[in-house]
């Protein structure tokens, strides 16, 4: 980074000649007003302005102009910043120490400086140092104690001396709005009740809204009314010259983007993006500095690979609206790409997503964000205005290095934190898609394609966090849509990347089951729960998820080896459970006929329920047909594979082991025949015997040979010798 690209320091200006925002003239007039005060009474001026608006620079300009007045017209300036002493409980003492030290620098004021030093000494000896507020309160109410009497006498002497002084005193106090509520009240009590000295003018700078709120909390009265009793001459910091802010921003941006060829810069596009978005966020000098510094730091690594206009735009969103930024970064398919009738995801499916995060914004911000985002992501014009962009546009966007190009989009986020977690805003917008069950199901499937650094998918994170929303945040009208989605695409969500590792973890099937249970509990009656389940399961095609849910319902009744739960915990009654089991059985048989059952992610579990619900005869007939060929036989074995994990004393990562326990196959096939057949297949292995197919054959042989030794292959310890040999 060269000298012209140095980071802009967020420090206040000292000299009015450096003014870029038009504060100098205002500061000069304010200095004139302060110097022309003729009353001997204490007078309080205030300078109101929000954080980052330039109050400190303006105060420095006032001091500059006051110091250039003839000595007979210029007040003695005392600067006090209470924020330096915040948290120490000594604001009252520090104020008078600063007061005394400033006056002590002038020989003719040694006497008053000495009196102030005595005043500080007496105040420091007052007992019960439980905070400035209590001490000040005692002074105000003239509590009769020896130290307070002495302090009151010294205070009268100070006032008498100041009335005879031929100079006035200007006390400038900044950063009041950075103090705690209690400290803010203390500062005003010091000014009003203790240090209301004659020929003294106070100039206080603070954010009026923050201070008024703190005073209101402390006094349980209107903060505005309280300030009116303290401040006699209020001023508002001038609104920064918007033209000056724009000019400063443009000058700095020109330096950063100086190497961009003119023919590669679309000036019209820049002006539209700036005026419809970036300009809205540049309201103070601090805003300009923060954004310029951010672009200076993040642009060099991607220079030449991104469109500078779009980069300035997305950095603006990152700096001033991090939630929206992370939402964009985590959902490229909802922002980048074209928007014709054949686009994926469909515009209708992503409308709830975009409408949701817009609704979460303050009302006055919604149109701003819509305009801004539509400028850099044309797809959103279809969402908000029904204006479509066909796929042919993507060639143009890619050439222009636009962020709306799916191919270029990832480059803009190379410096971002690696994706993995899901923000609250992303959770809410994804859940908003549950207005449509198909759209929500598509969202879930898309999350399985997004991987986290640990190898798992973002779906696992989403499902874990979704439990935080099941109690009340999810509309009860959306519950049927969510159940429909789970029962429709649920088997696609049972991805191996999200399988639990070890006995204390679980996979997506358990996560989905927990969510469905919590949502069903939202219904007040068993009849409502049954009806919504019946409809969703009847429509569903996710055999594993359907069977798993119906099994869980049966376990509540004490079926499938589970302990019966109290009746009040039932999701459905016995008669309704039997009806759901019949529907689930019909789904299994249809999947068996369509050859989909063999591809079910939890086929073994499904087969056990088939046997429970219809008996062994139909099941064994289907199994015999499936295993007639060697390939069908091996595919059947793959359905019984499972993973196990072990960890040694010095291991930091668990070791993965494949298992196929012979006893799980026993209800369906003769184990000796399975063993002999596996041996025969390995003797002359076919070309298709790879990956899980080969693992299944080898693992069954190992398990069966453990059994031949008179040991139980269902016990993990019996596999250790084989694992060690491998």
C-alpha positions as CSV (number, residue, x, y, z in Angstrom):
1,X,0.0,0.0,0.0
2,X,1.6,3.3,-1.1
3,X,1.4,6.7,0.7
4,X,-1.6,7.7,-1.3
5,X,-3.4,4.7,-0.1
6,X,-2.7,5.1,3.6
7,X,-5.4,4.2,6.0
8,X,-7.5,7.3,7.0
9,X,-7.2,7.9,10.7
10,X,-10.4,8.5,12.6
11,X,-8.9,11.5,14.5
12,X,-10.5,14.9,15.0
13,X,-9.3,17.9,13.0
14,X,-7.5,20.7,14.8
15,X,-7.2,23.5,12.3
16,X,-10.2,25.0,10.4
17,X,-8.2,25.1,7.2
18,X,-8.5,21.3,7.1
19,X,-12.3,21.5,7.3
20,X,-14.1,19.5,4.5
21,X,-17.6,19.6,5.9
22,X,-18.4,23.2,6.4
23,X,-18.0,23.3,10.2
24,X,-15.5,26.1,10.3
25,X,-17.9,29.0,9.7
26,X,-20.3,27.6,12.3
27,X,-17.5,27.1,14.8
28,X,-16.3,30.7,14.3
29,X,-19.8,32.0,15.0
30,X,-20.1,29.8,18.1
31,X,-16.7,31.1,19.3
32,X,-18.0,34.7,18.8
33,X,-21.2,33.9,20.8
34,X,-19.1,32.5,23.7
35,X,-16.7,35.4,23.8
36,X,-19.5,38.0,23.7
37,X,-21.2,36.8,26.8
38,X,-21.5,39.7,29.2
39,X,-23.5,38.2,32.1
40,X,-21.6,37.4,35.3
41,X,-23.9,34.3,35.9
42,X,-22.8,30.8,34.9
43,X,-24.0,30.0,31.4
44,X,-24.2,26.6,29.7
45,X,-23.9,26.2,25.9
46,X,-24.5,22.8,24.3
47,X,-23.4,21.3,21.0
48,X,-25.7,18.4,19.9
49,X,-24.7,15.8,17.3
50,X,-24.7,12.0,16.9
51,X,-21.6,9.9,17.3
52,X,-19.1,10.2,14.4
53,X,-20.7,13.5,13.2
54,X,-17.6,15.6,14.0
55,X,-18.4,17.3,17.3
56,X,-14.8,17.1,18.6
57,X,-13.4,18.6,15.4
58,X,-16.0,21.4,15.8
59,X,-14.9,22.0,19.4
60,X,-11.3,22.2,18.3
61,X,-12.3,24.8,15.7
62,X,-14.1,26.8,18.5
63,X,-11.0,26.7,20.6
64,X,-8.9,27.7,17.7
65,X,-11.0,30.9,17.1
66,X,-11.2,31.7,20.8
67,X,-7.5,31.6,21.2
68,X,-7.0,34.1,18.3
69,X,-9.1,36.7,20.1
70,X,-7.4,39.7,21.8
71,X,-6.5,38.8,25.3
72,X,-9.1,41.1,26.8
73,X,-11.8,39.4,24.8
74,X,-10.6,35.8,25.0
75,X,-11.8,33.7,27.9
76,X,-9.5,31.3,29.8
77,X,-10.0,27.8,28.3
78,X,-10.3,24.7,30.4
79,X,-10.8,21.4,28.6
80,X,-12.2,18.4,30.5
81,X,-12.9,15.0,29.0
82,X,-14.8,12.9,31.6
83,X,-14.5,9.8,29.5
84,X,-10.8,9.6,30.3
85,X,-11.8,9.0,34.0
86,X,-14.9,7.0,33.3
87,X,-15.3,4.0,35.6
88,X,-13.1,5.3,38.4
89,X,-15.8,7.0,40.4
90,X,-13.8,10.3,40.6
91,X,-15.4,12.6,38.1
92,X,-16.0,15.3,40.6
93,X,-12.5,15.3,41.9
94,X,-10.9,15.0,38.5
95,X,-13.0,18.0,37.2
96,X,-11.7,20.3,39.9
97,X,-8.2,19.0,39.6
98,X,-8.2,19.9,35.9
99,X,-9.9,23.2,36.7
100,X,-7.2,24.1,39.3
101,X,-4.3,22.9,37.1
102,X,-5.4,25.0,34.2
103,X,-5.8,28.2,36.2
104,X,-2.5,27.5,38.0
105,X,-0.6,28.0,34.8
106,X,-1.3,31.8,35.0
107,X,0.6,33.7,37.7
108,X,-2.3,36.1,38.3
109,X,-4.6,33.2,39.0
110,X,-2.5,31.4,41.6
111,X,-4.9,32.4,44.4
112,X,-8.0,31.0,42.7
113,X,-6.0,27.9,41.7
114,X,-5.0,27.4,45.4
115,X,-8.6,27.8,46.5
116,X,-9.7,25.1,44.0
117,X,-6.9,22.8,45.2
118,X,-8.2,23.2,48.8
119,X,-11.8,22.5,47.5
120,X,-10.6,19.3,45.9
121,X,-8.7,18.3,49.1
122,X,-11.8,18.8,51.3
123,X,-14.1,16.9,48.9
124,X,-11.7,14.0,48.9
125,X,-12.0,13.7,52.7
126,X,-15.8,13.5,52.7
127,X,-16.7,10.1,54.1
128,X,-18.8,7.4,52.4
129,X,-17.2,7.6,49.0
130,X,-20.1,5.7,47.4
131,X,-20.1,7.7,44.1
132,X,-20.1,11.2,42.9
133,X,-23.9,11.4,42.9
134,X,-24.2,10.9,46.6
135,X,-21.4,13.5,47.4
136,X,-22.9,16.0,45.1
137,X,-26.3,15.4,46.5
138,X,-25.0,16.2,50.0
139,X,-23.5,19.4,48.8
140,X,-26.7,20.5,47.1
141,X,-28.8,19.7,50.2
142,X,-26.2,21.3,52.6
143,X,-26.0,18.2,54.8
144,X,-24.5,19.5,58.0
145,X,-21.1,17.9,58.4
146,X,-17.9,19.5,59.2
147,X,-16.3,18.7,55.8
148,X,-19.3,19.9,53.9
149,X,-19.4,23.1,55.8
150,X,-15.7,23.7,55.0
151,X,-16.3,22.9,51.3
152,X,-19.3,25.3,51.2
153,X,-17.1,28.1,52.7
154,X,-14.3,27.5,50.1
155,X,-16.9,27.4,47.3
156,X,-18.2,30.8,48.4
157,X,-14.7,32.2,48.4
158,X,-14.1,30.8,44.9
159,X,-17.3,32.6,43.7
160,X,-16.3,35.8,45.3
161,X,-12.9,35.7,43.7
162,X,-14.3,34.9,40.3
163,X,-16.7,37.8,40.4
164,X,-13.8,40.2,40.7
165,X,-11.8,38.5,37.9
166,X,-11.4,40.6,34.8
167,X,-11.4,37.4,32.6
168,X,-14.0,34.8,31.8
169,X,-13.6,31.1,31.9
170,X,-14.7,28.7,29.1
171,X,-15.0,25.1,30.2
172,X,-15.2,22.7,27.2
173,X,-16.5,19.2,28.0
174,X,-16.6,16.5,25.3
175,X,-17.7,12.9,25.1
176,X,-20.4,13.1,27.7
177,X,-22.4,10.6,25.7
178,X,-19.8,7.9,26.2
179,X,-20.2,7.8,30.0
180,X,-22.4,5.5,32.0
181,X,-25.9,6.7,32.9
182,X,-24.8,7.4,36.5
183,X,-21.7,9.3,35.3
184,X,-23.8,11.4,32.9
185,X,-26.0,12.5,35.7
186,X,-23.0,13.3,37.8
187,X,-21.5,15.6,35.2
188,X,-24.7,17.6,35.0
189,X,-24.9,17.8,38.8
190,X,-21.4,19.1,39.0
191,X,-22.2,21.8,36.5
192,X,-25.5,22.8,37.9
193,X,-25.1,22.4,41.7
194,X,-21.3,22.6,42.5
195,X,-19.4,24.3,39.7
196,X,-22.0,26.9,38.7
197,X,-19.3,29.6,39.2
198,X,-19.8,33.2,38.0
199,X,-18.1,34.4,34.8
200,X,-17.9,30.7,33.7
201,X,-19.3,29.5,30.4
202,X,-19.6,25.8,29.8
203,X,-19.6,24.3,26.3
204,X,-20.9,20.7,26.4
205,X,-20.8,18.4,23.4
206,X,-22.9,15.2,23.3
207,X,-25.5,13.1,21.5
208,X,-28.7,14.6,22.7
209,X,-30.8,11.4,22.2
210,X,-28.3,9.3,24.3
211,X,-28.0,11.8,27.1
212,X,-31.7,12.6,27.3
213,X,-32.5,8.9,27.5
214,X,-29.9,8.3,30.4
215,X,-31.3,11.3,32.3
216,X,-34.8,10.0,31.9
217,X,-33.9,6.6,33.2
218,X,-32.1,8.2,36.2
219,X,-34.7,10.7,37.1
220,X,-37.9,9.2,35.8
221,X,-38.7,12.5,34.1
222,X,-38.4,13.8,30.6
223,X,-34.7,13.9,29.6
224,X,-35.5,16.8,27.3
225,X,-37.0,18.8,30.1
226,X,-34.1,18.0,32.4
227,X,-31.6,19.3,29.7
228,X,-33.7,22.5,29.3
229,X,-33.0,23.3,33.0
230,X,-29.3,22.8,32.6
231,X,-28.6,24.2,29.1
232,X,-29.4,27.8,28.4
233,X,-28.0,28.1,24.8
234,X,-28.4,24.9,22.7
235,X,-26.9,24.4,19.3
236,X,-27.1,21.6,16.8
237,X,-24.0,20.6,14.9
238,X,-24.6,21.5,11.3
239,X,-25.6,18.6,9.1
240,X,-22.5,17.6,7.2
241,X,-22.3,18.9,3.7
242,X,-23.4,15.9,1.6
243,X,-21.6,17.2,-1.4
244,X,-18.4,17.4,0.5
245,X,-18.7,13.9,1.8
246,X,-19.4,12.6,-1.7
247,X,-16.4,14.5,-3.0
248,X,-14.1,13.1,-0.3
249,X,-15.3,9.6,-0.9
250,X,-14.9,9.9,-4.7
251,X,-11.3,11.3,-4.3
252,X,-10.3,8.4,-2.1
253,X,-12.0,5.8,-4.3
254,X,-10.2,7.2,-7.4
255,X,-6.9,6.5,-5.7
256,X,-7.9,2.9,-4.9
257,X,-9.3,2.2,-8.4
258,X,-6.7,4.3,-10.3
259,X,-5.4,1.4,-12.4
260,X,-8.7,0.5,-13.9
261,X,-8.8,1.3,-17.6
262,X,-11.5,3.8,-18.5
263,X,-13.1,1.6,-21.1
264,X,-13.7,-1.0,-18.3
265,X,-15.5,1.4,-16.1
266,X,-19.2,2.0,-16.7
267,X,-19.8,5.5,-15.3
268,X,-23.6,5.3,-15.7
269,X,-23.7,2.0,-13.7
270,X,-21.5,3.5,-11.0
271,X,-23.7,6.6,-10.6
272,X,-26.8,4.4,-10.3
273,X,-25.2,2.1,-7.7
274,X,-23.9,5.0,-5.8
275,X,-27.0,7.1,-5.7
276,X,-29.4,4.1,-5.1
277,X,-27.3,2.5,-2.4
278,X,-23.8,3.5,-1.2
279,X,-24.7,7.2,-0.8
280,X,-27.4,6.3,1.8
281,X,-24.8,5.0,4.2
282,X,-22.3,8.0,4.0
283,X,-23.7,10.5,6.5
284,X,-20.7,11.4,8.5
285,X,-16.9,11.8,8.0
286,X,-16.5,8.6,10.1
287,X,-18.7,6.7,7.7
288,X,-16.6,7.8,4.7
289,X,-13.3,6.9,6.5
290,X,-14.6,3.5,7.7
291,X,-15.8,2.4,4.2
292,X,-12.7,3.8,2.4
293,X,-10.4,1.9,4.8
294,X,-12.4,-1.3,4.3
295,X,-12.1,-1.1,0.5
296,X,-8.4,-0.3,0.7
297,X,-7.7,-3.4,2.7
298,X,-9.9,-5.9,0.9
299,X,-9.7,-4.8,-2.8
300,X,-6.0,-5.6,-3.6
301,X,-6.3,-9.4,-3.3
302,X,-9.1,-9.4,-5.9
303,X,-8.0,-6.5,-8.1
304,X,-8.6,-7.3,-11.8
305,X,-11.0,-10.2,-10.9
306,X,-14.0,-8.3,-9.8
307,X,-16.1,-5.3,-11.0
308,X,-14.9,-2.3,-8.9
309,X,-18.4,-0.9,-8.7
310,X,-19.9,-4.1,-7.4
311,X,-17.0,-4.5,-5.1
312,X,-17.6,-1.1,-3.5
313,X,-21.2,-1.9,-3.2
314,X,-20.8,-5.3,-1.5
315,X,-18.2,-3.8,0.9
316,X,-20.7,-1.1,1.8
317,X,-23.2,-3.8,2.7
318,X,-20.5,-5.7,4.7
319,X,-19.5,-2.6,6.7
320,X,-22.9,-1.2,7.4
321,X,-25.2,-4.2,7.3
322,X,-23.3,-7.4,8.2
323,X,-26.4,-9.5,8.5
324,X,-27.5,-8.8,4.9
325,X,-23.9,-9.4,3.8
326,X,-23.7,-12.8,5.4
327,X,-27.1,-13.7,4.0
328,X,-25.9,-12.9,0.5
329,X,-22.6,-14.7,0.9
330,X,-24.4,-17.9,2.2
331,X,-27.1,-17.9,-0.5
332,X,-25.5,-17.3,-3.9
333,X,-28.3,-19.1,-5.8
334,X,-30.9,-16.6,-4.4
335,X,-29.0,-13.5,-5.5
336,X,-26.8,-14.4,-8.5
337,X,-27.9,-15.7,-11.9
338,X,-30.7,-15.1,-14.4
339,X,-34.4,-14.9,-13.7
340,X,-36.4,-16.3,-16.6
341,X,-39.2,-18.8,-16.2
342,X,-36.8,-21.7,-16.3
343,X,-34.3,-20.4,-13.7
344,X,-33.5,-22.4,-10.6
345,X,-34.4,-21.9,-7.9
346,X,-37.7,-20.6,-9.3
347,X,-38.4,-16.9,-8.5
348,X,-41.7,-17.9,-6.8
349,X,-39.8,-20.2,-4.5
350,X,-37.3,-17.5,-3.4
351,X,-39.7,-14.6,-3.0
352,X,-40.5,-15.6,0.7
353,X,-36.8,-15.6,1.4
354,X,-36.2,-12.1,0.2
355,X,-39.5,-10.7,1.5
356,X,-38.6,-12.0,5.0
357,X,-35.3,-10.2,5.5
358,X,-36.7,-7.0,4.0
359,X,-39.5,-7.2,6.6
360,X,-36.9,-7.5,9.3
361,X,-35.5,-4.1,8.4
362,X,-36.8,-0.8,9.7
363,X,-39.6,0.5,7.5
364,X,-37.6,3.5,6.4
365,X,-34.8,1.2,5.2
366,X,-36.7,-1.3,3.2
367,X,-37.0,0.6,-0.1
368,X,-33.3,1.7,0.2
369,X,-32.2,-1.9,0.4
370,X,-34.5,-3.0,-2.4
371,X,-33.2,-0.4,-4.8
372,X,-29.6,-1.1,-3.8
373,X,-29.8,-4.9,-4.1
374,X,-31.7,-4.7,-7.4
375,X,-28.9,-2.6,-8.9
376,X,-26.2,-5.2,-8.2
377,X,-28.4,-8.4,-8.4
378,X,-30.8,-8.2,-11.4
379,X,-32.5,-11.4,-10.3
380,X,-34.1,-9.4,-7.5
381,X,-35.9,-7.2,-10.1
382,X,-37.9,-10.4,-10.8
383,X,-38.6,-10.9,-7.1
384,X,-39.7,-7.3,-6.3
385,X,-40.8,-6.0,-9.7
386,X,-41.5,-9.0,-12.0
387,X,-38.8,-7.9,-14.4
388,X,-37.1,-10.9,-15.9
389,X,-33.5,-11.4,-17.1
390,X,-32.8,-14.4,-19.4
391,X,-29.9,-16.8,-19.2
392,X,-28.2,-14.9,-22.1
393,X,-27.4,-12.1,-19.7
394,X,-25.0,-14.3,-17.7
395,X,-22.4,-14.1,-20.5
396,X,-22.4,-10.3,-20.3
397,X,-22.2,-10.3,-16.5
398,X,-19.4,-12.8,-16.5
399,X,-17.4,-10.6,-18.9
400,X,-18.0,-7.6,-16.8
401,X,-16.9,-9.5,-13.7
402,X,-20.2,-8.7,-12.0
403,X,-21.2,-10.1,-8.7
404,X,-24.5,-11.3,-10.1
405,X,-22.6,-13.8,-12.3
406,X,-22.7,-17.2,-10.6
407,X,-19.1,-17.9,-11.8
408,X,-17.7,-14.6,-10.4
409,X,-19.8,-14.4,-7.2
410,X,-17.4,-16.4,-5.0
411,X,-14.5,-14.2,-5.8
412,X,-16.1,-11.3,-4.0
413,X,-16.1,-13.2,-0.7
414,X,-12.5,-14.6,-0.7
415,X,-11.7,-12.6,2.4
416,X,-14.9,-13.5,4.2
417,X,-15.0,-16.0,7.1
418,X,-15.4,-19.5,5.7
419,X,-19.0,-20.4,5.4
420,X,-20.3,-23.0,7.8
421,X,-22.6,-21.5,10.4
422,X,-26.0,-20.1,9.7
423,X,-26.9,-16.6,10.9
424,X,-30.2,-15.7,12.6
425,X,-31.2,-13.7,9.5
426,X,-30.6,-16.7,7.3
427,X,-32.5,-19.0,9.6
428,X,-35.5,-16.7,9.5
429,X,-35.5,-16.3,5.7
430,X,-35.1,-20.0,5.1
431,X,-37.9,-20.8,7.4
432,X,-40.0,-18.2,5.6
433,X,-39.9,-20.4,2.6
434,X,-42.2,-22.8,4.5
435,X,-45.1,-20.8,3.1
436,X,-44.7,-23.4,0.3
437,X,-43.8,-27.0,1.2
438,X,-42.0,-27.6,-2.2
439,X,-39.9,-24.5,-1.8
440,X,-39.0,-25.4,1.8
441,X,-38.1,-28.9,0.7
442,X,-35.8,-27.6,-2.0
443,X,-34.2,-25.3,0.5
444,X,-33.4,-28.3,2.7
445,X,-31.9,-30.3,-0.2
446,X,-29.8,-27.3,-1.2
447,X,-28.3,-27.1,2.3
448,X,-27.0,-30.7,1.9
449,X,-24.9,-29.4,-0.9
450,X,-23.2,-26.8,1.2
451,X,-20.3,-28.2,3.3
452,X,-18.7,-26.9,6.4
453,X,-15.0,-27.0,7.2
454,X,-15.5,-30.2,9.3
455,X,-17.0,-32.0,6.3
456,X,-20.6,-32.0,7.5
457,X,-23.3,-30.1,5.7
458,X,-25.0,-26.8,6.5
459,X,-28.3,-28.8,6.8
460,X,-27.1,-30.3,10.1
461,X,-26.5,-26.8,11.5
462,X,-29.9,-25.6,10.2
463,X,-31.8,-28.6,11.7
464,X,-30.0,-28.1,15.0
465,X,-30.9,-24.4,15.1
466,X,-34.4,-25.0,13.8
467,X,-35.3,-26.5,17.2
468,X,-34.9,-23.0,18.6
469,X,-37.8,-21.8,16.5
470,X,-40.3,-24.7,16.9
471,X,-41.9,-23.4,20.1
472,X,-43.4,-20.2,18.8
473,X,-41.4,-18.6,15.9
474,X,-42.7,-20.9,13.3
475,X,-46.3,-20.1,12.3
476,X,-48.7,-22.9,13.1
477,X,-50.1,-22.5,9.6
478,X,-46.6,-23.5,8.2
479,X,-46.4,-26.7,10.2
480,X,-48.2,-28.9,7.7
481,X,-45.9,-27.5,4.9
482,X,-42.8,-28.4,7.0
483,X,-44.0,-31.9,7.7
484,X,-45.0,-32.3,4.0
485,X,-41.4,-31.3,3.0
486,X,-39.8,-33.7,5.5
487,X,-41.9,-36.6,4.4
488,X,-41.4,-35.7,0.7
489,X,-37.6,-35.2,0.5
490,X,-36.5,-36.5,3.9
491,X,-34.5,-39.4,2.5
492,X,-32.4,-37.0,0.5
493,X,-31.5,-35.3,3.7
494,X,-30.1,-38.4,5.4
495,X,-26.6,-37.8,4.0
496,X,-23.6,-39.7,5.3
497,X,-21.6,-36.5,6.0
498,X,-24.0,-35.7,8.8
499,X,-24.1,-39.1,10.4
500,X,-23.2,-39.1,14.1
501,X,-19.8,-40.2,15.1
502,X,-20.0,-42.3,18.2
503,X,-22.8,-43.2,20.6
504,X,-23.3,-39.7,21.9
505,X,-24.1,-38.1,18.6
506,X,-26.9,-38.5,16.0
507,X,-27.6,-37.9,12.4
508,X,-30.2,-35.9,10.5
509,X,-32.9,-38.5,10.9
510,X,-32.9,-37.9,14.7
511,X,-32.8,-34.2,14.1
512,X,-35.8,-34.3,11.8
513,X,-37.7,-36.5,14.2
514,X,-37.1,-34.1,17.1
515,X,-38.3,-31.1,15.1
516,X,-41.4,-32.9,13.9
517,X,-42.2,-34.0,17.5
518,X,-41.8,-30.4,18.8
519,X,-44.0,-29.0,16.0
520,X,-46.7,-31.6,16.5
521,X,-46.9,-30.7,20.2
522,X,-48.0,-27.2,19.1
523,X,-51.4,-28.7,18.3
524,X,-53.8,-28.8,21.2
525,X,-55.7,-31.9,20.3
526,X,-54.7,-35.4,19.3
527,X,-57.2,-35.2,16.4
528,X,-55.3,-32.3,14.9
529,X,-52.0,-34.0,15.2
530,X,-53.3,-37.2,13.6
531,X,-54.9,-35.3,10.7
532,X,-51.8,-33.4,9.8
533,X,-49.7,-36.5,10.1
534,X,-52.0,-38.6,8.0
535,X,-52.1,-36.1,5.2
536,X,-48.3,-35.5,5.2
537,X,-47.4,-39.2,5.3
538,X,-50.0,-40.1,2.6
539,X,-48.4,-37.6,0.3
540,X,-44.8,-38.4,1.2
541,X,-42.2,-40.5,-0.6
542,X,-39.4,-40.5,1.9
543,X,-39.7,-44.1,3.1
544,X,-37.0,-44.0,5.7
545,X,-38.3,-40.8,7.4
546,X,-41.9,-42.0,7.2
547,X,-41.1,-45.4,8.8
548,X,-38.8,-43.7,11.4
549,X,-41.6,-41.3,12.5
550,X,-44.3,-44.0,12.7
551,X,-41.9,-46.2,14.6
552,X,-41.3,-43.4,17.1
553,X,-45.0,-42.9,17.5
554,X,-45.3,-46.7,18.2
555,X,-42.5,-46.6,20.8
556,X,-44.6,-44.1,22.8
557,X,-47.1,-47.0,23.1
558,X,-44.4,-49.4,24.2
559,X,-43.9,-51.1,20.8
560,X,-40.6,-52.2,19.2
561,X,-38.8,-52.9,22.4
562,X,-39.4,-49.4,24.0
563,X,-40.9,-48.7,27.4
564,X,-44.4,-47.3,27.2
565,X,-44.9,-43.6,27.9
566,X,-47.6,-42.0,30.0
567,X,-50.8,-41.6,27.9
568,X,-50.6,-37.8,28.1
569,X,-47.3,-38.0,26.1
570,X,-48.8,-39.8,23.2
571,X,-48.8,-37.8,19.9
572,X,-51.6,-40.1,18.6
573,X,-53.9,-42.6,20.2
574,X,-53.7,-46.4,19.5
575,X,-56.4,-46.5,16.8
576,X,-54.8,-43.6,14.9
577,X,-51.3,-45.2,15.2
578,X,-52.6,-48.4,13.6
579,X,-54.0,-46.3,10.7
580,X,-50.7,-44.6,10.2
581,X,-48.9,-47.9,10.3
582,X,-51.1,-49.1,7.5
583,X,-50.3,-46.1,5.4
584,X,-46.6,-46.5,6.0
585,X,-46.8,-50.2,5.1
586,X,-48.5,-49.3,1.8
587,X,-45.6,-46.8,1.1
588,X,-43.1,-49.6,1.8
589,X,-44.8,-52.0,-0.6
590,X,-45.0,-49.4,-3.3
591,X,-41.3,-48.6,-2.9
592,X,-40.6,-52.3,-3.1
593,X,-42.5,-52.7,-6.3
594,X,-40.8,-49.6,-7.9
595,X,-37.3,-50.8,-6.9
596,X,-36.9,-47.7,-4.7
597,X,-36.7,-49.6,-1.4
598,X,-33.3,-51.0,-2.1
599,X,-32.0,-47.4,-2.3
600,X,-33.6,-46.3,0.9
601,X,-30.9,-44.8,3.2
602,X,-32.1,-46.8,6.2
603,X,-33.3,-49.9,4.3
604,X,-32.6,-52.4,7.2
605,X,-34.8,-50.5,9.6
606,X,-37.6,-50.3,7.0
607,X,-37.5,-54.0,6.4
608,X,-37.8,-54.7,10.1
609,X,-41.0,-52.6,10.2
610,X,-42.3,-54.4,7.1
611,X,-41.9,-57.7,8.9
612,X,-43.7,-56.3,12.0
613,X,-46.6,-54.8,10.1
614,X,-47.2,-57.6,7.5
615,X,-45.3,-60.7,8.6
616,X,-42.3,-62.5,7.1
617,X,-43.8,-64.2,4.0
618,X,-44.2,-61.1,1.7
619,X,-40.9,-59.7,2.9
620,X,-38.9,-62.9,2.3
621,X,-40.4,-63.2,-1.2
622,X,-39.2,-59.7,-2.0
623,X,-35.8,-60.4,-0.5
624,X,-35.4,-63.6,-2.5
625,X,-36.2,-61.8,-5.7
626,X,-33.7,-59.0,-4.9
627,X,-30.8,-61.3,-4.1
628,X,-31.3,-63.6,-7.1
629,X,-28.4,-62.0,-9.0
630,X,-25.0,-61.4,-7.4
631,X,-25.3,-57.7,-8.0
632,X,-28.7,-57.6,-6.3
633,X,-27.3,-59.7,-3.5
634,X,-24.4,-57.3,-2.8
635,X,-26.7,-54.3,-3.1
636,X,-28.9,-55.9,-0.4
637,X,-25.8,-56.3,1.9
638,X,-24.9,-52.7,1.4
639,X,-28.2,-51.7,3.0
640,X,-27.0,-53.3,6.3
641,X,-23.6,-51.6,6.4
642,X,-23.0,-49.3,9.3
643,X,-20.1,-47.2,10.6
644,X,-18.3,-47.4,13.9
645,X,-15.7,-45.1,15.5
646,X,-12.9,-45.8,17.9
647,X,-10.3,-43.6,19.5
648,X,-7.1,-44.6,21.2
649,X,-5.6,-42.9,24.3
650,X,-3.3,-40.7,22.2
651,X,-5.7,-40.2,19.2
652,X,-7.2,-36.7,18.6
653,X,-9.4,-37.9,15.8
654,X,-11.6,-41.0,15.9
655,X,-10.9,-43.9,13.5
656,X,-13.7,-44.9,11.2
657,X,-14.7,-48.6,10.9
658,X,-17.3,-50.3,8.7
659,X,-19.5,-53.0,10.3
660,X,-22.0,-55.5,9.0
661,X,-23.4,-57.5,11.9
662,X,-24.5,-61.0,10.7
663,X,-27.4,-61.1,13.2
664,X,-29.1,-58.2,11.4
665,X,-29.4,-60.3,8.3
666,X,-30.6,-63.4,10.1
667,X,-34.4,-62.6,9.8
668,X,-34.1,-62.5,6.0
669,X,-31.4,-64.9,4.8
670,X,-29.5,-68.0,5.7
671,X,-26.2,-66.7,7.1
672,X,-24.2,-69.8,6.0
673,X,-25.4,-69.4,2.5
674,X,-24.6,-65.7,2.6
675,X,-21.1,-66.4,3.8
676,X,-20.5,-69.0,1.1
677,X,-21.8,-66.7,-1.6
678,X,-19.6,-63.8,-0.4
679,X,-16.6,-66.1,-0.6
680,X,-17.5,-67.2,-4.1
681,X,-17.9,-63.6,-5.3
682,X,-14.5,-62.7,-3.9
683,X,-12.9,-65.7,-5.6
684,X,-13.7,-64.2,-9.0
685,X,-14.6,-60.5,-8.2
686,X,-16.6,-58.8,-10.9
687,X,-15.7,-55.3,-12.1
688,X,-18.6,-53.7,-10.4
689,X,-17.4,-54.9,-6.9
690,X,-16.0,-51.6,-5.8
691,X,-16.4,-49.1,-2.9
692,X,-19.3,-49.9,-0.6
693,X,-20.1,-53.1,-2.5
694,X,-16.7,-54.5,-1.8
695,X,-16.7,-53.3,1.8
696,X,-20.1,-55.0,2.4
697,X,-18.9,-58.4,1.2
698,X,-15.6,-58.2,3.1
699,X,-17.2,-56.9,6.3
700,X,-19.8,-59.6,6.4
701,X,-17.2,-62.3,6.0
702,X,-15.2,-60.8,9.0
703,X,-18.3,-60.7,11.1
704,X,-19.4,-64.2,10.3
705,X,-15.9,-65.6,11.0
706,X,-16.0,-63.9,14.5
707,X,-19.3,-65.9,14.9
708,X,-17.6,-69.1,13.8
709,X,-15.1,-68.7,16.6
710,X,-17.9,-68.8,19.1
711,X,-17.8,-65.0,19.8
712,X,-20.5,-62.4,19.4
713,X,-19.9,-60.1,16.4
714,X,-22.4,-57.7,17.8
715,X,-19.9,-56.8,20.6
716,X,-17.5,-54.0,19.3
717,X,-14.6,-55.4,21.3
718,X,-14.6,-58.6,19.2
719,X,-13.7,-56.6,16.1
720,X,-10.6,-55.0,17.7
721,X,-8.2,-57.8,16.7
722,X,-9.3,-57.5,13.1
723,X,-9.0,-53.7,13.2
724,X,-5.5,-53.9,14.7
725,X,-4.4,-56.3,12.0
726,X,-5.7,-53.9,9.3
